[in-house]
């Protein structure tokens, strides 16, 4: 299986992470997903009254400069880690 297919499979798996997954971990996944699929941030930072979108934008900005392949690998690793944590606490 190629990297892109593996990434897409883990993106589907991420949708089944438990509700207890922290917002911090969700933001890390979001930033890596956007970096892997879109590349570097290409929008202006949302205003200060739009906290949710601002946090998502900041998470994406935090991984700016990573190659799409590197972001895909990091995303896959993070999903695996979160799945293992969920299995261990169940």
N, C-alpha and C positions, 0 to 999 in steps of 0.2 A: 504494500500500500504506500502511495506517495505521501509526501508531507501535506499537501493540500487536502487530500482525502482524509488523512488522519486528523487534521485540524477540523475539518467539517464534522467528522464523527464526534470529536470532543466538544464542539460547539453545541451539538444536539444533546450530548450527555450533560452539559452544563445547565441545560434547562430543567434537569431533574435533581439539581442540588437541593438539599433540604432548606426549609424556610429559615432555619437557624444560621445559615451562612451569613457571616457578618457583612455589613455594608462596605467595609474596607476591602474585603475579599472580592465582593461583587464589583467594586470600582476598579480594582486591579484587573479583573477579567475583562471589564468593559474597555479599559484603556488598551490592553493588549489586543483585544478583538478589533478595535477600530484601527490600530496601528497595522495589524496584519491584513485587514481588508481594504483600508483606504490609504494608509500611509500617514505621513505627518499631518498634524492639525492643519486644517484648511479653512477654519471659520474663526470669527472673532469670539472672544470670551464673553459668555452671557453676563448680563447685568447682575448686580449684587442682590437683587430681589428674587432672582431665579436660582435659588440655592441648589436645587437638584441638578439642573443642567450645568450649573457652574462646577459642581463637584465632578460630574462626568467629564466635562471639558478638561478640568485640572488633571484627572486620572489619565486621560489621553495624552495631554501635554507632557506628563511625567515620563512617558516612554518614547517621546519624540526622538528621532535619530536612529532608532533600532531599525534594522532591515525588516522587511515583511516576513522573511523566513525566520529570523531570530524571534520576532514577536509571536509567530505561530508556534515555534518550539516552546517558548516561555508559557504561552497560553495552555498548551497541551500538558506541560509539567504542572501548572497551577491547578488545572481541573483534576488531574490524577491525585494530587496532594489533597484537595478538598474532598474528593470521593473517598479516599482512604480515611480521612478524619471522620467523615460521616459514618463510614462503616464501623470504625472503632468505637464511636460513641453510641451506636445503636444497640 
